Each structure stands twice: as C-alpha cells, then as structure tokens.
C-alpha cells in the first residue's frame, strides 16, 4: 500500500520535469513467475490505458488533462508509441516537430536546449506521467515501420535506435513494449525485434520488456524463451467472443513461467469485428467481459482501451477518423468502462495476490454446456487461491450456476456479490461448506448484467471484495 501513497504524493505536487524513477518504484517479476511486483514485494496489478497517439497528437495542456484523468481513475500504466502509427514519422506533432531526420532511425531529430524538438515533448509527457504515479508502456515504434512495405528499420539500425531510446528513458518509470500490432512471421522480422531488444538491454538492464502482437496472437509464439522478454503480451482482438481468451491460460501454464497480459483487448465504442454496419460498436459490458475473462484466466493485469482515445481523435483539429470513432477523445475519457476497469484491479488486490490461479474446473457444467459455463459472449470463468482460501466466479449474465465447493478448503464460507459496474459488494451471508455443490443465481437476470460471486474462507476475515485498505 505504500505505493498507493507514493502515487498520491506525486499527484498533489511534484515538479514533473525533475522526477526520476527510484529503487522503490522498480518493477520485477514475482517469485512464482506469474505476476508483477515492486522490488519490495508489493503486488503490481498492471492496469493500462491505450494512448498510442499520445506523444504525436496531444499538446502539453491536453496531455496533462488526459494523464490526470487516468491517474484519478486508478490506471497505473499508459501505453504510448514514440514513432506513432498515424504517420508519426512524417506528420509533425502539435509543435511542428518530427522524431527523425530523413526517416532515419539512427538520426533522431534532436536540437540543443529544452522544449524545441519532438523528443523534448516525449520527455515532458513521460515525466508528467511518472509524477502522477503512472508508468509509461513505451513502444519505441509502431509495427508498420519494421513490418510493412518500405520499412525504415533493419537489424542494424534497430539495435542503434534501441540504444538511443533506452539511454534517454532508462531512468524513468518505463515498461518497454516492442512490436506494435504486427507479428514477426519470418526470421528477418524476428531478427529486427531481437536487435531492438539487444540495443535496449545494452544500456537498460532494469526496466521490463514485453511484445505487442496483432489480434489473437501472443508473444510466446516467437519469444517465450528469450531472456530479454520479461512477460508475454497478447492481443485478444476487437470481437465480443470468449474464444481467444483461452490463450491466456495456455501462456499461464507454460514453462518457464512468465506473466501474461492482454495489451490490446476489445476497445470501448470500437466497431465490432471492424464491421460497424453489420455488428455496430462495442459497449461497456463487452469491455468488462474481456477484462474479467483475461484476469480470471491468469493475466497479471489488463489493458483498457477506447476507440477515440487510442487515436486521440479531435474533429476540431481535422483529424481523419480511423474506423468511425463516435466521440472526440476528451469526451471519450469518461465512457463507463474507463472508470469500471479499476474495480477489477481493486477486487484482485483485496485478496491474497500471488497465489491466485485460473480455476475453470470450479464451475460445474450444466446439462446444456453452452448455457454454463457458456460460449461466445456468455462464458463463465473462475479464479481462486491455490491454497483454497477464496474463489471468484465471473457471470456475464444473470443465469443460475453451480460450483464445486470442495475445492475451497474451509468449514464455512462467506459469500458476496460484487458488481463490476459500481465496484460495490453485497454480502450474501455465511454458508456451511460440506463439500456438496453450491448453486447461485445473480441478483439481476438478463443481458448485460454481469456479476462476480466471491467466496471466502470465513476464518480469514477478508474485507469486502474490492475494498482498498487505507
């Protein structure tokens, strides 16, 4: 909890431009290999927000507004791209600066002095984020620049660029994210990623590194055994279905154990399957399902995204809309799921942290299995303490279900309903645990009424689910 206070202190008054990371803020991998933590052993639940165009499209006042909002909502990681997706190499930032000279990654466009080049602006935003207790999930480049036609990166200049960007930001609260929504399908592209990682690691042996692939893929396919890869990243894609989330548990079970985080799940207000005319746009219920599916299947955290916010869409600036954003970014930051994402973080943090495991076998299949545990948008999932002191079952709809209580090693249970929409918990009561199946019906039936059933060992006297210790 010292890190909650640490973040708050920075939030109320540190000069952001003088801040640097400290040993206290260093992130490491937990002893069991599945989760992230601070170097002192305090759990770190990765709650990221997707802001790919942050450095490229926002000025300092806008960046301040955005970062302050995300810190207040409980996020602790901001994912942004140095060489941004929407022509970030060629189209200047709000101050008229571009990042490279002649599109050459070995020639960063740097001018002596402060506040007079592209990288000075990146410096400001990273320091400002850090001052609010936010880590920056920093993508050195979007994938188009090493993967698509006419790439600017090769194996040699990728290592050089990796050294440059790591030297500049190694002392900040950074999580390195390589890739950028592309998959290194051949050996040449894999070599570019390895070279960039080598360049970073040559000057930064401390900050964590992961990889961001495209939809339905995970970094474990190519890099699981690479020493530089601190944890696996995946993208579940912009669809409503459960199908790809089983990949989380597959990565959780790999040896050696590494944390796994979905770095790009379904964004709020995103065209479903990229087909708005056929399927419309996602809503907060769609987003919550993806978050809980991932975490309950073993993810070390989650990333939220909004379709307008990732591209920092602002029609007043004549931005060309990408895939039909519904709102300007400064309105979209207040969409429901942005505030609801932190409730999942607080729920997980309110119970024993490092012993949590996926527990699909906790849920008893109904006679019609497509009802429970369900399929498509309606999949029920469960997580529990490996010691049996608590369990959580996510019910995406108000449908009766049963669980195997003999997996919980206690005489009596305290049962709760946790509301993912409000972050509030209501006690059901004390139940005898005789080892027989227990059946529950969520408080409200129907669609878009998701709930979490929390079952605690009564002897542990856990606080209400989601309650933050002050």
C-alpha positions in Angstrom: 0.0 0.0 0.0 3.0 2.3 0.3 2.9 2.6 -3.5 -0.7 3.9 -3.4 0.5 6.7 -1.1 3.6 7.1 -3.2 1.4 7.8 -6.3 -0.8 10.2 -4.3 2.1 12.3 -3.1 3.3 12.8 -6.6 -0.2 13.6 -7.8 -0.6 16.5 -5.4 2.6 18.3 -6.1 5.9 17.1 -7.6 7.6 19.1 -10.3 7.2 16.6 -13.1 10.2 17.7 -15.0 12.6 16.8 -12.2 11.2 13.3 -11.4 13.2 10.1 -11.9 12.5 6.5 -11.1 13.8 5.2 -7.8 14.6 1.7 -6.5 11.3 1.8 -4.7 9.4 2.1 -8.0 11.3 -0.6 -9.8 9.1 -3.4 -11.2 10.2 -7.1 -11.1 8.7 -10.5 -11.7 7.1 -12.4 -8.7 8.9 -15.4 -7.3 6.4 -17.8 -8.9 6.9 -16.2 -12.3 3.2 -15.3 -12.9 2.8 -11.8 -11.7 4.4 -8.3 -11.4 5.5 -6.7 -8.2 7.5 -3.8 -6.9 11.1 -4.6 -5.9 10.0 -4.6 -2.2 7.4 -7.4 -2.9 4.3 -5.3 -3.1 1.9 -6.5 -5.8 1.7 -4.6 -9.0 -1.6 -5.2 -10.9 -1.0 -3.9 -14.4 -3.9 -1.6 -15.3 -3.0 0.0 -18.6 -4.8 2.5 -20.8 -4.2 2.7 -24.6 -2.9 6.0 -25.7 -1.0 5.1 -28.9 -1.0 8.7 -30.3 -0.3 10.5 -27.0 3.1 11.8 -27.9 2.2 12.6 -31.5 -1.2 14.3 -31.3 -1.6 16.0 -27.9 0.0 19.2 -26.8 1.1 19.6 -23.2 -2.1 21.0 -21.8 -4.1 18.2 -23.4 -1.6 15.6 -22.2 -1.9 17.0 -18.7 -5.7 16.7 -18.9 -5.6 13.1 -20.1 -2.9 11.9 -17.7 -4.6 13.5 -14.6 -7.9 11.8 -15.6 -6.3 8.4 -15.9 -4.4 8.7 -12.6 -7.6 9.7 -10.9 -9.4 6.7 -12.4 -6.9 4.2 -11.0 -4.8 3.4 -14.0 -1.1 2.8 -13.4 0.3 2.3 -17.0 -0.1 4.4 -20.0 0.7 2.7 -23.4 2.0 5.1 -26.0 4.2 5.0 -29.1 7.3 7.0 -29.8 7.1 6.6 -33.6 3.4 6.7 -33.8 1.0 4.7 -36.0 -0.8 7.6 -37.8 2.1 8.8 -39.9 4.0 9.7 -36.8 7.4 9.7 -38.6 6.3 12.2 -41.3 3.4 14.3 -39.8 4.7 16.8 -37.1 3.5 16.8 -33.5 1.4 19.9 -32.3 4.6 21.9 -32.0 5.7 21.2 -35.6 8.4 18.6 -34.7 9.1 15.2 -36.3 11.1 12.5 -34.5 13.7 11.6 -37.1 15.9 13.2 -39.8 15.0 11.9 -43.2 13.1 8.9 -41.7 16.4 7.5 -40.4 16.2 5.7 -37.0 19.9 6.3 -36.4 19.4 10.1 -36.7 16.9 11.3 -34.1 15.8 14.9 -34.7 17.3 16.5 -31.7 18.0 20.2 -31.2 20.1 21.5 -28.3 18.1 23.1 -25.4 14.7 22.4 -23.9 11.2 22.4 -25.5 12.4 22.7 -29.0 12.2 19.2 -30.6 10.0 16.1 -30.7 11.9 14.2 -28.0 11.6 17.1 -25.6 7.9 16.7 -25.9 8.1 13.0 -25.2 10.3 13.8 -22.2 7.7 16.1 -20.8 4.9 13.6 -21.1 6.8 10.7 -19.6 8.0 12.9 -16.7 4.4 14.1 -16.2 3.0 10.6 -16.2 5.7 9.4 -13.7 4.9 12.3 -11.4 1.3 11.1 -11.2 2.4 7.6 -10.3 1.9 6.3 -13.9 4.4 4.0 -15.6 4.7 4.5 -19.4 4.4 1.4 -21.5 6.7 2.8 -24.2 6.6 1.4 -27.7 9.8 2.5 -29.4 7.9 2.2 -32.7 4.7 1.1 -34.2 4.9 -2.2 -36.2 4.3 -0.6 -39.6 7.9 0.8 -39.6 9.6 -2.6 -39.3 7.0 -4.9 -40.8 5.0 -3.2 -43.7 6.2 -2.3 -47.2 9.1 0.1 -47.3 10.1 -0.3 -43.6 12.6 2.1 -42.1 14.1 -0.5 -39.7 16.5 -3.3 -40.3 18.5 -5.4 -38.0 21.4 -3.0 -37.7 19.6 0.3 -37.2 17.0 -1.3 -34.9 19.8 -2.0 -32.4 21.2 1.5 -32.7 17.7 3.0 -32.2 17.1 0.7 -29.2 20.3 2.0 -27.6 19.3 5.6 -28.2 15.8 5.4 -26.8 16.9 3.3 -23.8 19.7 5.7 -23.0 17.2 8.6 -23.0 14.5 6.9 -20.8 16.2 4.2 -18.8 15.9 6.2 -15.6 12.2 6.8 -15.9 9.3 4.6 -14.9 9.2 2.7 -18.2 7.9 -0.7 -19.4 9.3 -1.4 -22.8 6.7 -2.7 -25.3 8.3 -4.0 -28.6 6.3 -4.9 -31.7 3.4 -2.6 -32.3 0.4 -4.6 -33.6 2.4 -6.7 -36.0 3.6 -10.3 -36.0 7.2 -11.2 -36.8 6.3 -14.1 -39.0 9.7 -14.6 -40.6 13.3 -14.8 -39.3 14.2 -11.4 -40.7 11.5 -9.6 -38.8 12.3 -11.6 -35.7 15.9 -10.5 -36.0 14.8 -6.9 -36.1 12.9 -7.3 -32.8 15.8 -9.1 -31.2 18.2 -6.4 -32.3 16.0 -3.7 -30.8 15.7 -5.6 -27.6 19.5 -6.1 -27.6 20.0 -2.3 -28.1 17.7 -1.6 -25.1 19.2 -4.2 -22.9 22.8 -2.9 -23.6 22.0 0.2 -21.6 18.9 -0.7 -19.6 19.1 -4.0 -17.6 16.3 -2.9 -15.2 13.0 -2.0 -16.9 10.7 -4.8 -18.0 10.3 -5.7 -21.7 7.3 -7.3 -23.5 6.0 -7.6 -27.0 2.7 -6.4 -28.5 1.4 -8.7 -31.4 -1.6 -8.4 -33.6 -5.0 -10.0 -32.9 -5.4 -13.5 -31.5 -1.6 -13.8 -31.1 0.8 -13.9 -28.1 4.5 -13.1 -27.9 5.1 -16.6 -26.5 4.8 -17.9 -30.1 8.2 -16.4 -31.0 9.9 -15.1 -27.9 8.8 -17.0 -24.8 12.3 -18.4 -24.0 14.2 -15.2 -24.8 15.9 -13.8 -21.8 15.0 -10.2 -22.7 11.3 -10.9 -22.7 10.1 -10.2 -19.1 6.5 -11.1 -19.6 4.3 -12.2 -22.5 2.0 -9.7 -24.3 -1.0 -10.7 -26.4 -3.9 -9.2 -28.3 -7.3 -10.8 -28.0 -8.7 -8.7 -30.8 -11.8 -6.5 -31.3 -14.6 -9.0 -31.0 -17.2 -9.9 -28.4 -16.4 -13.5 -28.1 -14.6 -15.5 -25.4 -12.8 -17.7 -27.9 -9.3 -16.3 -27.9 -9.1 -15.7 -24.2 -8.3 -19.4 -23.5 -4.8 -18.4 -24.8 -4.2 -16.6 -21.5 -4.4 -19.8 -19.6 -2.2 -21.6 -22.2 0.5 -19.0 -21.5 0.0 -19.2 -17.8 0.8 -22.9 -17.9 4.0 -22.5 -19.9 7.4 -23.4 -18.5 9.3 -21.4 -17.6 6.6 -19.4 -16.1 6.2 -15.8 -17.2 3.4 -13.3 -16.6 0.9 -12.7 -19.4 -1.0 -9.5 -20.1 -3.6 -8.7 -22.8 -2.1 -5.5 -24.2 -5.0 -4.9 -26.6 -8.4 -6.3 -25.8 -11.7 -5.0 -27.3 -11.8 -1.2 -27.1 -14.9 0.6 -25.9 -17.1 2.0 -28.7 -15.0 0.1 -31.3 -16.6 -1.3 -34.4 -17.1 -5.0 -33.6 -15.1 -7.2 -35.9 -14.3 -3.9 -37.8 -17.8 -4.2 -39.3 -19.9 -1.4 -37.8 -22.6 -1.7 -40.5 -23.1 -5.3 -39.6 -22.3 -5.5 -35.9 -22.3 -2.0 -34.5 -20.0 -0.7 -31.8 -18.9 -2.3 -28.5 -20.2 -1.1 -25.2 -19.0 -1.2 -21.6 -20.4 -4.7 -21.0 -18.4 -6.0 -23.9 -15.3 -4.5 -22.5 -15.9 -5.8 -18.9 -16.3 -9.3 -20.1 -12.9 -9.2 -21.9 -11.2 -7.8 -18.8 -12.6 -10.4 -16.4 -12.0 -13.3 -18.8 -8.4 -12.4 -19.1 -7.6 -11.8 -15.4 -9.6 -14.8 -14.2 -7.6 -17.0 -16.6 -4.3 -15.9 -15.1 -3.4 -12.5 -16.6 -1.1 -10.3 -14.4 -3.3 -7.3 -15.2 -5.2 -5.9 -18.1 -5.3 -3.0 -20.6 -8.3 -0.9 -21.2 -8.8 1.0 -24.5 -11.2 3.4 -26.0 -11.5 3.7 -29.8 -11.4 7.5 -29.8 -8.7 7.7 -27.1 -6.1 5.5 -28.7 -6.1 7.7 -31.8 -6.6 10.9 -29.7 -9.3 11.8 -32.2 -10.2 15.5 -32.3 -12.5 16.6 -35.1 -11.7 20.3 -34.3 -8.1 19.5 -35.5 -9.4 18.0 -38.7 -8.1 14.5 -37.7 -9.1 11.9 -40.3 -11.2 9.4 -38.3 -9.9 5.9 -38.2 -12.7 3.3 -38.2 -15.6 5.6 -37.2 -14.8 6.9 -33.7 -18.0 8.1 -32.0 -16.6 10.8 -29.8 -13.7 13.2 -29.5 -11.0 11.8 -27.1 -11.7 14.5 -24.4 -15.3 13.3 -24.1 -14.5 9.6 -24.6 -12.2 9.5 -21.5 -15.4 9.5 -19.4 -17.1 6.5 -21.0 -18.3 4.0 -18.4 -15.8 1.2 -18.8 -12.8 3.5 -18.3 -14.0 4.0 -14.7 -15.0 0.4 -14.2 -11.7 -1.1 -15.2 -10.1 -0.1 -11.8 -12.9 -2.0 -9.9 -11.3 -5.2 -11.2 -7.9 -4.1 -10.0 -9.2 -3.3 -6.5 -11.1 -6.6 -6.4 -8.0 -8.7 -7.1 -5.9 -6.6 -4.8 -8.4 -7.2 -1.9 -7.5 -10.9 -1.7 -4.2 -12.9 -1.4 -2.4 -11.9 -4.6 0.5 -14.2 -5.7 -1.3 -17.5 -5.0 -4.2 -16.8 -7.4 -4.6 -19.3 -10.2 -7.2 -19.9 -13.0 -9.9 -22.4 -11.9 -12.2 -23.3 -14.8 -12.9 -26.7 -13.1 -14.6 -24.8 -10.2 -17.7 -24.2 -12.4 -20.0 -27.3 -12.8 -21.1 -27.6 -16.4 -24.9 -27.6 -16.9 -26.6 -30.3 -18.8 -26.5 -27.9 -21.7 -22.9 -26.8 -21.5 -23.4 -23.8 -23.9 -25.6 -22.4 -21.0 -23.0 -22.9 -18.3 -20.1 -22.5 -18.5 -21.4 -20.9 -21.7 -19.9 -19.9 -25.0 -19.4 -16.9 -27.2 -20.3 -13.8 -25.2 -21.7 -15.8 -22.3 -18.7 -17.7 -20.9 -18.5 -18.1 -17.1 -14.9 -18.1 -15.8 -13.3 -18.6 -12.4 -10.2 -17.9 -10.4 -9.2 -18.9 -6.9 -6.4 -19.0 -4.3 -4.2 -22.1 -4.8 -4.5 -22.6 -1.0 -8.3 -22.6 -1.2 -9.0 -19.5 0.9 -11.1 -17.8 -1.7 -12.7 -18.1 -5.1 -14.3 -15.7 -7.7 -16.7 -16.6 -10.4 -17.5 -14.2 -13.2 -21.0 -14.5 -14.5 -21.5 -12.4 -17.7 -25.3 -12.7 -17.5 -27.9 -13.3 -14.8 -28.0 -17.1 -15.2 -28.1 -19.7 -12.4 -24.9 -21.7 -12.0 -23.3 -24.2 -9.6 -19.7 -24.6 -8.2 -17.6 -27.3 -6.6 -17.3 -26.1 -3.0 -15.0 -29.0 -2.1 -12.2 -27.1 -3.9 -12.3 -24.5 -1.1 -10.5 -25.8 2.0 -12.6 -24.4 4.8 -15.5 -25.3 7.1 -17.6 -22.2 6.4 -17.8 -19.7 3.6 -18.7 -16.0 3.4 -20.4 -15.3 0.1 -20.6 -11.9 -1.7 -21.9 -10.5 -4.9 -19.5 -8.0 -6.4 -20.9 -5.5 -9.0 -18.4 -4.8 -11.8 -20.4 -1.7 -12.8 -20.2 0.0 -9.5 -17.3 -1.7 -7.6 -19.6 -2.3 -4.7 -20.0 -5.6 -2.9 -23.1 -7.0 -1.1 -22.8 -9.8 1.4 -24.9 -12.9 0.8 -24.1 -14.4 4.1 -22.4 -17.3 5.8 -22.7 -20.7 4.3 -21.7 -24.1 5.6 -19.2 -25.8 3.3 -20.0 -29.5 3.5 -18.3 -30.3 0.1 -21.5 -30.5 -1.9 -22.1 -28.3 -4.9 -23.5 -24.9 -4.2 -25.9 -23.1 -6.6 -26.2 -19.4 -7.0 -28.4 -17.0 -9.0 -27.1 -13.5 -9.7 -29.1 -10.6 -8.2 -30.5 -9.4 -11.5 -31.4 -11.6 -14.5 -30.9 -10.7 -18.1 -28.4 -9.4 -20.6 -25.5 -7.0 -19.8 -26.0 -7.7 -16.1 -22.6 -9.2 -15.2 -21.7 -10.2 -11.6 -18.8 -11.7 -9.7 -19.5 -14.3 -7.0 -16.8 -14.1 -4.3 -16.5 -17.0 -1.8 -14.2 -16.6 1.2 -12.9 -18.8 3.9 -14.9 -17.4 6.9 -11.9 -17.9 9.2 -9.8 -15.4 7.2 -11.9 -12.4 7.8 -11.2 -10.8 4.5 -12.6 -7.3 3.9 -15.4 -6.7 1.5 -14.3 -7.5 -2.1 -12.8 -4.5 -3.8 -12.3 -2.6 -0.6 -9.0 -0.7 -0.6 -7.0 -0.7 2.6 -6.1 2.9 3.5 
